[in-house]
Amino acid sequence: MIRFLIVFFFFPLFVFSQNIDHWETVVFENDIWKYFEGTYEPDTNWRKLGFNDAAWQQGQGGIGYGDGDDNTIISNVSSLYLRHIFNIIDTSDIVEAVLHVDYDDAFVAYLNDVEIARANIGSVGDHPTFNQGSISLHEAQMYQGGNPDQFIINTQVLKNTILPGNNILSLQVHNDNVSSTDLSPRIFLSLAISNTS
């Protein structure tokens, strides 16, 4: 099910294609997420749709600590792993996609086990270890009245990756170090739709 766009009322958005009729957000930051606190390395299959996450905890996003903007509070950790399943009835009208992430301090995002965005950590294609720190400090912006960062998903990657039916958006969020006083991921995934329905 695709829900109507709310997020772009206050986020800036660059429209890239004349074929776009409207945008719809399929993942909101306050959705229910499955999560794993990174005190050791998770199963290598954690990014896949078929991974059994029954042992993972569940909570409303944002999930984190320290900035007073979290719906689910976790312990101080080096990293946090997140999974959210969403359903797409028809992929044929999807033109483009954008991921908005407000984060502290770094993250890598995957759609159906394919990397779609990263910031402030490692090289593309590298899966950072659970205790890997960010390249530098990066402060979350939304709790201060700012906007999340915007990441345009490569259209060919999107076309080859998104599926009719269930899809999995997964992220690993990394702190600068385990003694950091805050960690924040707030995540939105929105799709550009070419029809008027």
PyMOL CGO cylinders between C-alpha atoms (Angstrom):
from pymol import cmd
from pymol.cgo import CYLINDER

trace = [
    CYLINDER, 0.00, 0.00, 0.00, 1.31, 3.44, -0.91, 0.3, 1, 1, 1, 1, 1, 1,
    CYLINDER, 1.31, 3.44, -0.91, 0.41, 6.26, 1.44, 0.3, 1, 1, 1, 1, 1, 1,
    CYLINDER, 0.41, 6.26, 1.44, -0.05, 9.81, 0.26, 0.3, 1, 1, 1, 1, 1, 1,
    CYLINDER, -0.05, 9.81, 0.26, 2.84, 12.18, 0.48, 0.3, 1, 1, 1, 1, 1, 1,
    CYLINDER, 2.84, 12.18, 0.48, 3.13, 14.16, 3.70, 0.3, 1, 1, 1, 1, 1, 1,
    CYLINDER, 3.13, 14.16, 3.70, 6.84, 14.56, 4.10, 0.3, 1, 1, 1, 1, 1, 1,
    CYLINDER, 6.84, 14.56, 4.10, 7.47, 16.95, 1.20, 0.3, 1, 1, 1, 1, 1, 1,
    CYLINDER, 7.47, 16.95, 1.20, 5.34, 19.68, 2.68, 0.3, 1, 1, 1, 1, 1, 1,
    CYLINDER, 5.34, 19.68, 2.68, 8.45, 20.69, 4.56, 0.3, 1, 1, 1, 1, 1, 1,
    CYLINDER, 8.45, 20.69, 4.56, 11.36, 18.98, 2.79, 0.3, 1, 1, 1, 1, 1, 1,
    CYLINDER, 11.36, 18.98, 2.79, 12.97, 20.45, -0.31, 0.3, 1, 1, 1, 1, 1, 1,
    CYLINDER, 12.97, 20.45, -0.31, 12.71, 18.23, -3.37, 0.3, 1, 1, 1, 1, 1, 1,
    CYLINDER, 12.71, 18.23, -3.37, 14.28, 18.42, -6.78, 0.3, 1, 1, 1, 1, 1, 1,
    CYLINDER, 14.28, 18.42, -6.78, 11.94, 17.11, -9.50, 0.3, 1, 1, 1, 1, 1, 1,
    CYLINDER, 11.94, 17.11, -9.50, 13.97, 15.44, -12.25, 0.3, 1, 1, 1, 1, 1, 1,
    CYLINDER, 13.97, 15.44, -12.25, 11.51, 14.05, -14.77, 0.3, 1, 1, 1, 1, 1, 1,
    CYLINDER, 11.51, 14.05, -14.77, 8.63, 15.60, -16.69, 0.3, 1, 1, 1, 1, 1, 1,
    CYLINDER, 8.63, 15.60, -16.69, 6.88, 12.21, -16.47, 0.3, 1, 1, 1, 1, 1, 1,
    CYLINDER, 6.88, 12.21, -16.47, 6.22, 12.66, -12.75, 0.3, 1, 1, 1, 1, 1, 1,
    CYLINDER, 6.22, 12.66, -12.75, 2.61, 13.30, -11.80, 0.3, 1, 1, 1, 1, 1, 1,
    CYLINDER, 2.61, 13.30, -11.80, 3.12, 13.21, -8.01, 0.3, 1, 1, 1, 1, 1, 1,
    CYLINDER, 3.12, 13.21, -8.01, 5.24, 11.83, -5.19, 0.3, 1, 1, 1, 1, 1, 1,
    CYLINDER, 5.24, 11.83, -5.19, 4.13, 9.29, -2.58, 0.3, 1, 1, 1, 1, 1, 1,
    CYLINDER, 4.13, 9.29, -2.58, 5.96, 8.28, 0.58, 0.3, 1, 1, 1, 1, 1, 1,
    CYLINDER, 5.96, 8.28, 0.58, 6.11, 4.54, 1.26, 0.3, 1, 1, 1, 1, 1, 1,
    CYLINDER, 6.11, 4.54, 1.26, 8.31, 4.58, 4.38, 0.3, 1, 1, 1, 1, 1, 1,
    CYLINDER, 8.31, 4.58, 4.38, 7.92, 7.15, 7.15, 0.3, 1, 1, 1, 1, 1, 1,
    CYLINDER, 7.92, 7.15, 7.15, 10.33, 7.78, 10.02, 0.3, 1, 1, 1, 1, 1, 1,
    CYLINDER, 10.33, 7.78, 10.02, 7.70, 6.91, 12.63, 0.3, 1, 1, 1, 1, 1, 1,
    CYLINDER, 7.70, 6.91, 12.63, 6.77, 3.55, 11.08, 0.3, 1, 1, 1, 1, 1, 1,
    CYLINDER, 6.77, 3.55, 11.08, 7.39, 0.39, 13.10, 0.3, 1, 1, 1, 1, 1, 1,
    CYLINDER, 7.39, 0.39, 13.10, 10.90, -0.96, 12.51, 0.3, 1, 1, 1, 1, 1, 1,
    CYLINDER, 10.90, -0.96, 12.51, 12.69, -4.15, 13.51, 0.3, 1, 1, 1, 1, 1, 1,
    CYLINDER, 12.69, -4.15, 13.51, 16.07, -3.27, 15.01, 0.3, 1, 1, 1, 1, 1, 1,
    CYLINDER, 16.07, -3.27, 15.01, 19.26, -4.81, 16.33, 0.3, 1, 1, 1, 1, 1, 1,
    CYLINDER, 19.26, -4.81, 16.33, 21.65, -2.98, 18.64, 0.3, 1, 1, 1, 1, 1, 1,
    CYLINDER, 21.65, -2.98, 18.64, 25.15, -3.35, 17.25, 0.3, 1, 1, 1, 1, 1, 1,
    CYLINDER, 25.15, -3.35, 17.25, 27.10, -4.82, 20.13, 0.3, 1, 1, 1, 1, 1, 1,
    CYLINDER, 27.10, -4.82, 20.13, 28.32, -7.61, 17.84, 0.3, 1, 1, 1, 1, 1, 1,
    CYLINDER, 28.32, -7.61, 17.84, 28.08, -8.48, 14.14, 0.3, 1, 1, 1, 1, 1, 1,
    CYLINDER, 28.08, -8.48, 14.14, 24.57, -9.42, 12.92, 0.3, 1, 1, 1, 1, 1, 1,
    CYLINDER, 24.57, -9.42, 12.92, 23.81, -12.35, 10.63, 0.3, 1, 1, 1, 1, 1, 1,
    CYLINDER, 23.81, -12.35, 10.63, 25.20, -11.61, 7.14, 0.3, 1, 1, 1, 1, 1, 1,
    CYLINDER, 25.20, -11.61, 7.14, 21.71, -12.08, 5.66, 0.3, 1, 1, 1, 1, 1, 1,
    CYLINDER, 21.71, -12.08, 5.66, 20.13, -9.28, 7.71, 0.3, 1, 1, 1, 1, 1, 1,
    CYLINDER, 20.13, -9.28, 7.71, 19.66, -7.02, 4.64, 0.3, 1, 1, 1, 1, 1, 1,
    CYLINDER, 19.66, -7.02, 4.64, 17.59, -9.60, 2.74, 0.3, 1, 1, 1, 1, 1, 1,
    CYLINDER, 17.59, -9.60, 2.74, 13.81, -9.76, 2.58, 0.3, 1, 1, 1, 1, 1, 1,
    CYLINDER, 13.81, -9.76, 2.58, 13.77, -13.43, 3.58, 0.3, 1, 1, 1, 1, 1, 1,
    CYLINDER, 13.77, -13.43, 3.58, 15.87, -12.96, 6.73, 0.3, 1, 1, 1, 1, 1, 1,
    CYLINDER, 15.87, -12.96, 6.73, 14.10, -14.14, 9.89, 0.3, 1, 1, 1, 1, 1, 1,
    CYLINDER, 14.10, -14.14, 9.89, 14.17, -11.10, 12.19, 0.3, 1, 1, 1, 1, 1, 1,
    CYLINDER, 14.17, -11.10, 12.19, 11.89, -12.61, 14.86, 0.3, 1, 1, 1, 1, 1, 1,
    CYLINDER, 11.89, -12.61, 14.86, 14.68, -12.31, 17.44, 0.3, 1, 1, 1, 1, 1, 1,
    CYLINDER, 14.68, -12.31, 17.44, 15.18, -8.62, 16.70, 0.3, 1, 1, 1, 1, 1, 1,
    CYLINDER, 15.18, -8.62, 16.70, 13.49, -5.94, 18.79, 0.3, 1, 1, 1, 1, 1, 1,
    CYLINDER, 13.49, -5.94, 18.79, 10.67, -3.81, 17.42, 0.3, 1, 1, 1, 1, 1, 1,
    CYLINDER, 10.67, -3.81, 17.42, 9.89, -0.16, 17.92, 0.3, 1, 1, 1, 1, 1, 1,
    CYLINDER, 9.89, -0.16, 17.92, 8.54, 3.01, 16.42, 0.3, 1, 1, 1, 1, 1, 1,
    CYLINDER, 8.54, 3.01, 16.42, 11.04, 5.17, 14.57, 0.3, 1, 1, 1, 1, 1, 1,
    CYLINDER, 11.04, 5.17, 14.57, 13.03, 7.22, 15.17, 0.3, 1, 1, 1, 1, 1, 1,
    CYLINDER, 13.03, 7.22, 15.17, 15.05, 4.76, 17.14, 0.3, 1, 1, 1, 1, 1, 1,
    CYLINDER, 15.05, 4.76, 17.14, 18.08, 6.14, 18.93, 0.3, 1, 1, 1, 1, 1, 1,
    CYLINDER, 18.08, 6.14, 18.93, 19.20, 8.17, 21.93, 0.3, 1, 1, 1, 1, 1, 1,
    CYLINDER, 19.20, 8.17, 21.93, 20.50, 11.49, 23.09, 0.3, 1, 1, 1, 1, 1, 1,
    CYLINDER, 20.50, 11.49, 23.09, 18.71, 14.17, 21.07, 0.3, 1, 1, 1, 1, 1, 1,
    CYLINDER, 18.71, 14.17, 21.07, 15.28, 13.98, 22.66, 0.3, 1, 1, 1, 1, 1, 1,
    CYLINDER, 15.28, 13.98, 22.66, 13.64, 13.23, 19.31, 0.3, 1, 1, 1, 1, 1, 1,
    CYLINDER, 13.64, 13.23, 19.31, 13.40, 9.44, 19.53, 0.3, 1, 1, 1, 1, 1, 1,
    CYLINDER, 13.40, 9.44, 19.53, 10.20, 7.41, 19.88, 0.3, 1, 1, 1, 1, 1, 1,
    CYLINDER, 10.20, 7.41, 19.88, 12.21, 4.31, 20.83, 0.3, 1, 1, 1, 1, 1, 1,
    CYLINDER, 12.21, 4.31, 20.83, 15.20, 4.70, 23.14, 0.3, 1, 1, 1, 1, 1, 1,
    CYLINDER, 15.20, 4.70, 23.14, 18.11, 2.27, 22.92, 0.3, 1, 1, 1, 1, 1, 1,
    CYLINDER, 18.11, 2.27, 22.92, 21.39, 1.78, 24.78, 0.3, 1, 1, 1, 1, 1, 1,
    CYLINDER, 21.39, 1.78, 24.78, 24.59, 3.55, 23.81, 0.3, 1, 1, 1, 1, 1, 1,
    CYLINDER, 24.59, 3.55, 23.81, 25.98, 1.46, 20.95, 0.3, 1, 1, 1, 1, 1, 1,
    CYLINDER, 25.98, 1.46, 20.95, 28.52, 1.65, 18.14, 0.3, 1, 1, 1, 1, 1, 1,
    CYLINDER, 28.52, 1.65, 18.14, 25.87, 0.87, 15.54, 0.3, 1, 1, 1, 1, 1, 1,
    CYLINDER, 25.87, 0.87, 15.54, 22.18, 0.19, 14.96, 0.3, 1, 1, 1, 1, 1, 1,
    CYLINDER, 22.18, 0.19, 14.96, 20.65, -2.09, 12.32, 0.3, 1, 1, 1, 1, 1, 1,
    CYLINDER, 20.65, -2.09, 12.32, 17.14, -1.39, 11.02, 0.3, 1, 1, 1, 1, 1, 1,
    CYLINDER, 17.14, -1.39, 11.02, 14.65, -3.28, 8.84, 0.3, 1, 1, 1, 1, 1, 1,
    CYLINDER, 14.65, -3.28, 8.84, 11.27, -2.19, 7.49, 0.3, 1, 1, 1, 1, 1, 1,
    CYLINDER, 11.27, -2.19, 7.49, 9.08, -4.15, 5.05, 0.3, 1, 1, 1, 1, 1, 1,
    CYLINDER, 9.08, -4.15, 5.05, 6.79, -2.18, 2.75, 0.3, 1, 1, 1, 1, 1, 1,
    CYLINDER, 6.79, -2.18, 2.75, 4.46, -3.30, -0.02, 0.3, 1, 1, 1, 1, 1, 1,
    CYLINDER, 4.46, -3.30, -0.02, 4.20, -2.02, -3.59, 0.3, 1, 1, 1, 1, 1, 1,
    CYLINDER, 4.20, -2.02, -3.59, 1.18, -3.18, -5.60, 0.3, 1, 1, 1, 1, 1, 1,
    CYLINDER, 1.18, -3.18, -5.60, 2.41, -2.01, -9.02, 0.3, 1, 1, 1, 1, 1, 1,
    CYLINDER, 2.41, -2.01, -9.02, 5.98, -0.97, -9.84, 0.3, 1, 1, 1, 1, 1, 1,
    CYLINDER, 5.98, -0.97, -9.84, 5.30, 0.01, -13.47, 0.3, 1, 1, 1, 1, 1, 1,
    CYLINDER, 5.30, 0.01, -13.47, 4.34, 3.62, -12.64, 0.3, 1, 1, 1, 1, 1, 1,
    CYLINDER, 4.34, 3.62, -12.64, 7.38, 4.32, -10.45, 0.3, 1, 1, 1, 1, 1, 1,
    CYLINDER, 7.38, 4.32, -10.45, 9.66, 6.79, -12.20, 0.3, 1, 1, 1, 1, 1, 1,
    CYLINDER, 9.66, 6.79, -12.20, 12.18, 7.82, -9.55, 0.3, 1, 1, 1, 1, 1, 1,
    CYLINDER, 12.18, 7.82, -9.55, 12.85, 7.52, -5.82, 0.3, 1, 1, 1, 1, 1, 1,
    CYLINDER, 12.85, 7.52, -5.82, 14.40, 9.65, -3.12, 0.3, 1, 1, 1, 1, 1, 1,
    CYLINDER, 14.40, 9.65, -3.12, 15.60, 8.66, 0.34, 0.3, 1, 1, 1, 1, 1, 1,
    CYLINDER, 15.60, 8.66, 0.34, 15.60, 11.31, 3.08, 0.3, 1, 1, 1, 1, 1, 1,
    CYLINDER, 15.60, 11.31, 3.08, 17.73, 10.47, 6.12, 0.3, 1, 1, 1, 1, 1, 1,
    CYLINDER, 17.73, 10.47, 6.12, 18.37, 12.56, 9.20, 0.3, 1, 1, 1, 1, 1, 1,
    CYLINDER, 18.37, 12.56, 9.20, 21.30, 10.87, 10.89, 0.3, 1, 1, 1, 1, 1, 1,
    CYLINDER, 21.30, 10.87, 10.89, 23.95, 11.00, 13.56, 0.3, 1, 1, 1, 1, 1, 1,
    CYLINDER, 23.95, 11.00, 13.56, 26.69, 10.12, 12.62, 0.3, 1, 1, 1, 1, 1, 1,
    CYLINDER, 26.69, 10.12, 12.62, 26.73, 7.84, 9.51, 0.3, 1, 1, 1, 1, 1, 1,
    CYLINDER, 26.73, 7.84, 9.51, 24.67, 5.26, 7.66, 0.3, 1, 1, 1, 1, 1, 1,
    CYLINDER, 24.67, 5.26, 7.66, 24.43, 2.81, 4.76, 0.3, 1, 1, 1, 1, 1, 1,
    CYLINDER, 24.43, 2.81, 4.76, 20.99, 2.07, 3.25, 0.3, 1, 1, 1, 1, 1, 1,
    CYLINDER, 20.99, 2.07, 3.25, 19.92, -0.96, 1.24, 0.3, 1, 1, 1, 1, 1, 1,
    CYLINDER, 19.92, -0.96, 1.24, 16.82, -1.80, -0.80, 0.3, 1, 1, 1, 1, 1, 1,
    CYLINDER, 16.82, -1.80, -0.80, 16.34, -5.56, -1.11, 0.3, 1, 1, 1, 1, 1, 1,
    CYLINDER, 16.34, -5.56, -1.11, 20.01, -6.11, -0.20, 0.3, 1, 1, 1, 1, 1, 1,
    CYLINDER, 20.01, -6.11, -0.20, 21.28, -3.60, -2.78, 0.3, 1, 1, 1, 1, 1, 1,
    CYLINDER, 21.28, -3.60, -2.78, 23.05, -0.48, -1.54, 0.3, 1, 1, 1, 1, 1, 1,
    CYLINDER, 23.05, -0.48, -1.54, 21.15, 2.69, -2.46, 0.3, 1, 1, 1, 1, 1, 1,
    CYLINDER, 21.15, 2.69, -2.46, 22.81, 5.38, -0.31, 0.3, 1, 1, 1, 1, 1, 1,
    CYLINDER, 22.81, 5.38, -0.31, 25.52, 6.00, 2.25, 0.3, 1, 1, 1, 1, 1, 1,
    CYLINDER, 25.52, 6.00, 2.25, 27.06, 8.90, 4.08, 0.3, 1, 1, 1, 1, 1, 1,
    CYLINDER, 27.06, 8.90, 4.08, 30.12, 9.52, 6.23, 0.3, 1, 1, 1, 1, 1, 1,
    CYLINDER, 30.12, 9.52, 6.23, 31.38, 5.92, 6.33, 0.3, 1, 1, 1, 1, 1, 1,
    CYLINDER, 31.38, 5.92, 6.33, 33.60, 3.69, 4.18, 0.3, 1, 1, 1, 1, 1, 1,
    CYLINDER, 33.60, 3.69, 4.18, 33.51, 3.02, 0.45, 0.3, 1, 1, 1, 1, 1, 1,
    CYLINDER, 33.51, 3.02, 0.45, 30.54, 2.07, -1.71, 0.3, 1, 1, 1, 1, 1, 1,
    CYLINDER, 30.54, 2.07, -1.71, 29.98, -1.68, -1.65, 0.3, 1, 1, 1, 1, 1, 1,
    CYLINDER, 29.98, -1.68, -1.65, 31.77, -2.13, 1.67, 0.3, 1, 1, 1, 1, 1, 1,
    CYLINDER, 31.77, -2.13, 1.67, 29.70, -3.46, 4.57, 0.3, 1, 1, 1, 1, 1, 1,
    CYLINDER, 29.70, -3.46, 4.57, 31.06, -1.64, 7.63, 0.3, 1, 1, 1, 1, 1, 1,
    CYLINDER, 31.06, -1.64, 7.63, 31.68, -3.79, 10.69, 0.3, 1, 1, 1, 1, 1, 1,
    CYLINDER, 31.68, -3.79, 10.69, 29.45, -3.28, 13.72, 0.3, 1, 1, 1, 1, 1, 1,
    CYLINDER, 29.45, -3.28, 13.72, 32.15, -1.38, 15.63, 0.3, 1, 1, 1, 1, 1, 1,
    CYLINDER, 32.15, -1.38, 15.63, 33.33, 0.82, 12.76, 0.3, 1, 1, 1, 1, 1, 1,
    CYLINDER, 33.33, 0.82, 12.76, 33.11, 4.51, 13.56, 0.3, 1, 1, 1, 1, 1, 1,
    CYLINDER, 33.11, 4.51, 13.56, 32.00, 7.27, 11.23, 0.3, 1, 1, 1, 1, 1, 1,
    CYLINDER, 32.00, 7.27, 11.23, 34.52, 9.27, 9.22, 0.3, 1, 1, 1, 1, 1, 1,
    CYLINDER, 34.52, 9.27, 9.22, 33.61, 12.39, 11.17, 0.3, 1, 1, 1, 1, 1, 1,
    CYLINDER, 33.61, 12.39, 11.17, 30.90, 13.77, 13.42, 0.3, 1, 1, 1, 1, 1, 1,
    CYLINDER, 30.90, 13.77, 13.42, 27.56, 14.53, 11.78, 0.3, 1, 1, 1, 1, 1, 1,
    CYLINDER, 27.56, 14.53, 11.78, 24.75, 16.09, 13.77, 0.3, 1, 1, 1, 1, 1, 1,
    CYLINDER, 24.75, 16.09, 13.77, 21.09, 15.29, 13.12, 0.3, 1, 1, 1, 1, 1, 1,
    CYLINDER, 21.09, 15.29, 13.12, 19.13, 18.31, 11.89, 0.3, 1, 1, 1, 1, 1, 1,
    CYLINDER, 19.13, 18.31, 11.89, 15.39, 17.72, 12.29, 0.3, 1, 1, 1, 1, 1, 1,
    CYLINDER, 15.39, 17.72, 12.29, 15.30, 18.07, 16.08, 0.3, 1, 1, 1, 1, 1, 1,
    CYLINDER, 15.30, 18.07, 16.08, 16.90, 21.49, 15.58, 0.3, 1, 1, 1, 1, 1, 1,
    CYLINDER, 16.90, 21.49, 15.58, 14.30, 22.55, 13.01, 0.3, 1, 1, 1, 1, 1, 1,
    CYLINDER, 14.30, 22.55, 13.01, 16.42, 21.58, 10.01, 0.3, 1, 1, 1, 1, 1, 1,
    CYLINDER, 16.42, 21.58, 10.01, 15.84, 19.17, 7.13, 0.3, 1, 1, 1, 1, 1, 1,
    CYLINDER, 15.84, 19.17, 7.13, 17.15, 15.65, 6.57, 0.3, 1, 1, 1, 1, 1, 1,
    CYLINDER, 17.15, 15.65, 6.57, 19.71, 14.95, 3.86, 0.3, 1, 1, 1, 1, 1, 1,
    CYLINDER, 19.71, 14.95, 3.86, 18.35, 13.89, 0.47, 0.3, 1, 1, 1, 1, 1, 1,
    CYLINDER, 18.35, 13.89, 0.47, 19.69, 10.94, -1.55, 0.3, 1, 1, 1, 1, 1, 1,
    CYLINDER, 19.69, 10.94, -1.55, 18.45, 10.34, -5.09, 0.3, 1, 1, 1, 1, 1, 1,
    CYLINDER, 18.45, 10.34, -5.09, 18.34, 6.63, -5.89, 0.3, 1, 1, 1, 1, 1, 1,
    CYLINDER, 18.34, 6.63, -5.89, 19.92, 5.67, -9.19, 0.3, 1, 1, 1, 1, 1, 1,
    CYLINDER, 19.92, 5.67, -9.19, 17.03, 5.01, -11.60, 0.3, 1, 1, 1, 1, 1, 1,
    CYLINDER, 17.03, 5.01, -11.60, 18.56, 1.85, -13.08, 0.3, 1, 1, 1, 1, 1, 1,
    CYLINDER, 18.56, 1.85, -13.08, 19.28, 0.46, -9.61, 0.3, 1, 1, 1, 1, 1, 1,
    CYLINDER, 19.28, 0.46, -9.61, 15.71, 1.28, -8.61, 0.3, 1, 1, 1, 1, 1, 1,
    CYLINDER, 15.71, 1.28, -8.61, 14.25, -0.41, -11.70, 0.3, 1, 1, 1, 1, 1, 1,
    CYLINDER, 14.25, -0.41, -11.70, 16.34, -3.54, -11.14, 0.3, 1, 1, 1, 1, 1, 1,
    CYLINDER, 16.34, -3.54, -11.14, 15.72, -3.71, -7.39, 0.3, 1, 1, 1, 1, 1, 1,
    CYLINDER, 15.72, -3.71, -7.39, 12.20, -2.70, -6.40, 0.3, 1, 1, 1, 1, 1, 1,
    CYLINDER, 12.20, -2.70, -6.40, 9.64, -5.51, -6.53, 0.3, 1, 1, 1, 1, 1, 1,
    CYLINDER, 9.64, -5.51, -6.53, 5.88, -5.83, -6.82, 0.3, 1, 1, 1, 1, 1, 1,
    CYLINDER, 5.88, -5.83, -6.82, 4.75, -7.05, -3.40, 0.3, 1, 1, 1, 1, 1, 1,
    CYLINDER, 4.75, -7.05, -3.40, 6.99, -6.92, -0.35, 0.3, 1, 1, 1, 1, 1, 1,
    CYLINDER, 6.99, -6.92, -0.35, 10.28, -5.03, -0.30, 0.3, 1, 1, 1, 1, 1, 1,
    CYLINDER, 10.28, -5.03, -0.30, 12.79, -4.50, 2.51, 0.3, 1, 1, 1, 1, 1, 1,
    CYLINDER, 12.79, -4.50, 2.51, 14.46, -1.19, 3.33, 0.3, 1, 1, 1, 1, 1, 1,
    CYLINDER, 14.46, -1.19, 3.33, 17.36, -1.80, 5.68, 0.3, 1, 1, 1, 1, 1, 1,
    CYLINDER, 17.36, -1.80, 5.68, 19.93, 0.54, 7.20, 0.3, 1, 1, 1, 1, 1, 1,
    CYLINDER, 19.93, 0.54, 7.20, 23.00, 0.29, 9.36, 0.3, 1, 1, 1, 1, 1, 1,
    CYLINDER, 23.00, 0.29, 9.36, 23.58, 3.47, 11.33, 0.3, 1, 1, 1, 1, 1, 1,
    CYLINDER, 23.58, 3.47, 11.33, 26.99, 4.13, 12.87, 0.3, 1, 1, 1, 1, 1, 1,
    CYLINDER, 26.99, 4.13, 12.87, 28.15, 6.34, 15.68, 0.3, 1, 1, 1, 1, 1, 1,
    CYLINDER, 28.15, 6.34, 15.68, 31.40, 8.27, 15.72, 0.3, 1, 1, 1, 1, 1, 1,
    CYLINDER, 31.40, 8.27, 15.72, 32.35, 6.06, 18.68, 0.3, 1, 1, 1, 1, 1, 1,
    CYLINDER, 32.35, 6.06, 18.68, 30.63, 3.96, 21.33, 0.3, 1, 1, 1, 1, 1, 1,
    CYLINDER, 30.63, 3.96, 21.33, 30.93, 6.69, 23.96, 0.3, 1, 1, 1, 1, 1, 1,
    CYLINDER, 30.93, 6.69, 23.96, 29.09, 9.26, 21.80, 0.3, 1, 1, 1, 1, 1, 1,
    CYLINDER, 29.09, 9.26, 21.80, 26.17, 10.91, 23.57, 0.3, 1, 1, 1, 1, 1, 1,
    CYLINDER, 26.17, 10.91, 23.57, 23.71, 10.61, 20.68, 0.3, 1, 1, 1, 1, 1, 1,
    CYLINDER, 23.71, 10.61, 20.68, 22.67, 8.41, 17.76, 0.3, 1, 1, 1, 1, 1, 1,
    CYLINDER, 22.67, 8.41, 17.76, 19.81, 9.23, 15.37, 0.3, 1, 1, 1, 1, 1, 1,
    CYLINDER, 19.81, 9.23, 15.37, 18.29, 7.75, 12.23, 0.3, 1, 1, 1, 1, 1, 1,
    CYLINDER, 18.29, 7.75, 12.23, 15.04, 9.25, 10.89, 0.3, 1, 1, 1, 1, 1, 1,
    CYLINDER, 15.04, 9.25, 10.89, 14.17, 7.77, 7.50, 0.3, 1, 1, 1, 1, 1, 1,
    CYLINDER, 14.17, 7.77, 7.50, 11.72, 8.50, 4.68, 0.3, 1, 1, 1, 1, 1, 1,
    CYLINDER, 11.72, 8.50, 4.68, 11.48, 6.73, 1.30, 0.3, 1, 1, 1, 1, 1, 1,
    CYLINDER, 11.48, 6.73, 1.30, 9.39, 8.39, -1.40, 0.3, 1, 1, 1, 1, 1, 1,
    CYLINDER, 9.39, 8.39, -1.40, 8.54, 7.41, -4.97, 0.3, 1, 1, 1, 1, 1, 1,
    CYLINDER, 8.54, 7.41, -4.97, 7.78, 9.51, -8.03, 0.3, 1, 1, 1, 1, 1, 1,
    CYLINDER, 7.78, 9.51, -8.03, 4.62, 8.23, -9.71, 0.3, 1, 1, 1, 1, 1, 1,
    CYLINDER, 4.62, 8.23, -9.71, 3.76, 8.77, -13.39, 0.3, 1, 1, 1, 1, 1, 1,
    CYLINDER, 3.76, 8.77, -13.39, -0.02, 8.28, -13.28, 0.3, 1, 1, 1, 1, 1, 1,
    CYLINDER, -0.02, 8.28, -13.28, -2.76, 10.48, -11.85, 0.3, 1, 1, 1, 1, 1, 1,
    CYLINDER, -2.76, 10.48, -11.85, -4.43, 7.94, -9.54, 0.3, 1, 1, 1, 1, 1, 1,
]
cmd.load_cgo(trace, "trace")
